Amino acid sequence: MNTEPSSTKAFYFSTRDLLIMAVLAALGGVTSTYVNTIGDATQAALGFPGATQWAAGLHTIWIVLAMGILRKTGSGTVMGILKGAVELMSGNSHGVIILLINLVAGLLADFGFFIFRDKRSIAPYLVAGALSAGSNVIIFQLFATLPANILAMTAILILTLVAAISGLIFSGFAPYYLVNALVKANVVKLSEKPTQSRKVGWAILSAVLVLAVLLTLFLRTSLRGTPTITISGDVANSFEFPSPNYSPDLVTREMDYRGLPTKYTGYPLWDIVNHAQPVPAADTLLIEAADGYSFLISFEELKTNPNILLVQQGQGKNAAFDIVGPGSSKAWVRNIVELTVSISQGLTIQTMDGEFLNFDPDDWLLEMDSTQVMLPSGSQKLQGVPLWKIVEPIIGDREETLIHLETDVETRLYQWNEIKNDDQLRVFTIIEESGLSFALGTMAGELYLYPLVAIEVK
């Protein structure tokens, strides 16, 4: 029996429906951060980009779960929008593209259920799970740097298949059995079968498809980089590239892309940076993209990794530049707008033995992740390293340890046991005109200490 007030029947989604979607979207948006962490760890262990797709279904399980409970065309789309908004506000490193990824995942989950009349069978769950999970690979490729050879398409197809299989398992079988278990336990009551005609359903899906296409076109335009990029900072010769007075040679390098050997053609990044004549003490390059994303690359890697290229996409006013080849996949930055050379000054760390060490961000590039942090000067997208990873080598197996973090006027104290394995609390690196500075904050964007000048372990 439907116990909802009759006044709510005038609306397609009831208050109960909206509450269910809001709760599941919040859970999905928050857990996606941890799924990404697990995926990154798997990728690091296996040693090639794209290994994260085994967990693709864990990102979309919440969308399919909502579809299974509500069984209304459009539920997946609303879930995708809500989940994408939660991920975006929580500092997802993909930026606004995460909205499109979740929107398309929701649309395909809707489609997977819509084509089946019996929505209680396992078939709609499996189709919705496979389609929604596999779509992320395709969407990412719409904004990716194009390789010089077609071989990478094989890798993309393989990864799409892996993601789809992950969707079958985690977003297909798992939600199906979970919904049925919750129904049998009287924890969840399935929504009544909606009365709209299939024409209305097709109209909803068509409208969402048009929205997804328009959003894709808008993002591809708005996130496009500039036809020239600025190289500045601690250099003697700031300039814009391309420059009529400087024409480096184009080179083609073969490197690993999604687990397959792939060729890229571009300009050696170190040659371009070196043309700006960095000051002798300079040792770090900040890469900044059109969407606000940024990442640090050390001069040591620039000098020793010949695969790091600046690749041009498009021509003339439609040109944009991407970076490929760094050891960290997070440094493969699209739509570059500026390259800033700086001097890494480090951060003082005092051990329990009275020894003084320096925190050098160049040593932690593979451990960094980005988020928006509210600094006194305004919100900035910064890269941060988990505090516990910085101090763990110093502490070893001494569990009863205190960590003091200091600015010139303030001190913050932590017990080792309370921060151990906490990836949210991070030391962020800030590039300023005067050089590097540091801050203590969280991946949620909270600022605790700024500027952070010393860490003392006692």
Rosetta blueprint (number, residue, H / E / L):
1 M L
2 N L
3 T L
4 E L
5 P L
6 S H
7 S H
8 T H
9 K H
10 A H
11 F L
12 Y L
13 F L
14 S L
15 T H
16 R H
17 D H
18 L H
19 L H
20 I H
21 M H
22 A H
23 V H
24 L H
25 A H
26 A H
27 L H
28 G H
29 G H
30 V H
31 T H
32 S H
33 T H
34 Y H
35 V H
36 N H
37 T H
38 I H
39 G H
40 D H
41 A H
42 T H
43 Q H
44 A H
45 A H
46 L H
47 G L
48 F L
49 P L
50 G L
51 A H
52 T H
53 Q H
54 W H
55 A H
56 A H
57 G H
58 L H
59 H H
60 T H
61 I H
62 W H
63 I H
64 V H
65 L H
66 A H
67 M H
68 G H
69 I H
70 L H
71 R L
72 K L
73 T L
74 G L
75 S H
76 G H
77 T H
78 V H
79 M H
80 G H
81 I H
82 L H
83 K H
84 G H
85 A H
86 V H
87 E H
88 L H
89 M H
90 S L
91 G L
92 N L
93 S L
94 H L
95 G L
96 V L
97 I H
98 I H
99 L H
100 L H
101 I H
102 N H
103 L H
104 V H
105 A H
106 G H
107 L H
108 L H
109 A H
110 D H
111 F H
112 G H
113 F H
114 F H
115 I L
116 F L
117 R L
118 D L
119 K L
120 R L
121 S L
122 I H
123 A H
124 P H
125 Y H
126 L H
127 V H
128 A H
129 G H
130 A H
131 L H
132 S H
133 A H
134 G H
135 S H
136 N H
137 V H
138 I H
139 I H
140 F H
141 Q H
142 L H
143 F L
144 A L
145 T L
146 L L
147 P L
148 A L
149 N L
150 I L
151 L L
152 A H
153 M H
154 T H
155 A H
156 I H
157 L H
158 I H
159 L H
160 T H
161 L H
162 V H
163 A H
164 A H
165 I H
166 S H
167 G H
168 L H
169 I H
170 F H
171 S H
172 G H
173 F H
174 A H
175 P H
176 Y H
177 Y H
178 L H
179 V H
180 N H
181 A H
182 L H
183 V H
184 K H
185 A L
186 N L
187 V L
188 V L
189 K L
190 L L
191 S L
192 E L
193 K L
194 P L
195 T L
196 Q L
197 S L
198 R H
199 K H
200 V H
201 G H
202 W H
203 A H
204 I H
205 L H
206 S H
207 A H
208 V H
209 L H
210 V H
211 L H
212 A H
213 V H
214 L H
215 L H
216 T H
217 L H
218 F H
219 L H
220 R H
221 T H
222 S H
223 L L
224 R L
225 G L
226 T L
227 P L
228 T L
229 I E
230 T E
231 I E
232 S E
233 G E
234 D L
235 V E
236 A L
237 N L
238 S L
239 F E
240 E E
241 F E
242 P L
243 S E
244 P L
245 N L
246 Y E
247 S L
248 P L
249 D L
250 L L
251 V E
252 T E
253 R E
254 E E
255 M E
256 D E
257 Y E
258 R L
259 G L
260 L E
261 P E
262 T E
263 K E
264 Y E
265 T E
266 G E
267 Y E
268 P E
269 L H
270 W H
271 D H
272 I H
273 V H
274 N H
275 H H
276 A L
277 Q L
278 P E
279 V L
280 P L
281 A L
282 A L
283 D L
284 T E
285 L E
286 L E
287 I E
288 E E
289 A E
290 A L
291 D L
292 G L
293 Y L
294 S E
295 F E
296 L E
297 I E
298 S E
299 F H
300 E H
301 E H
302 L H
303 K H
304 T H
305 N L
306 P L
307 N L
308 I L
309 L E
310 L E
311 V E
312 Q E
313 Q E
314 G L
315 Q L
316 G H
317 K H
318 N H
319 A L
320 A E
321 F E
322 D E
323 I E
324 V E
325 G L
326 P L
327 G L
328 S L
329 S H
330 K H
331 A H
332 W L
333 V L
334 R L
335 N L
336 I E
337 V E
338 E E
339 L E
340 T E
341 V E
342 S E
343 I L
344 S L
345 Q L
346 G L
347 L E
348 T E
349 I E
350 Q E
351 T L
352 M L
353 D L
354 G L
355 E L
356 F E
357 L E
358 N E
359 F E
360 D L
361 P H
362 D H
363 D H
364 W H
365 L H
366 L H
367 E H
368 M L
369 D E
370 S E
371 T E
372 Q E
373 V E
374 M E
375 L E
376 P L
377 S L
378 G E
379 S E
380 Q E
381 K E
382 L E
383 Q E
384 G E
385 V E
386 P E
387 L H
388 W H
389 K H
390 I H
391 V H
392 E H
393 P H
394 I H
395 I H
396 G L
397 D L
398 R L
399 E L
400 E L
401 T L
402 L E
403 I E
404 H E
405 L E
406 E E
407 T L
408 D L
409 V L
410 E L
411 T E
412 R E
413 L E
414 Y E
415 Q E
416 W H
417 N H
418 E H
419 I H
420 K L
421 N L
422 D L
423 D L
424 Q L
425 L E
426 R E
427 V E
428 F E
429 T E
430 I E
431 I E
432 E E
433 E L
434 S L
435 G E
436 L E
437 S E
438 F E
439 A E
440 L E
441 G E
442 T E
443 M L
444 A L
445 G L
446 E L
447 L E
448 Y E
449 L E
450 Y L
451 P L
452 L L
453 V L
454 A E
455 I E
456 E E
457 V E
458 K L
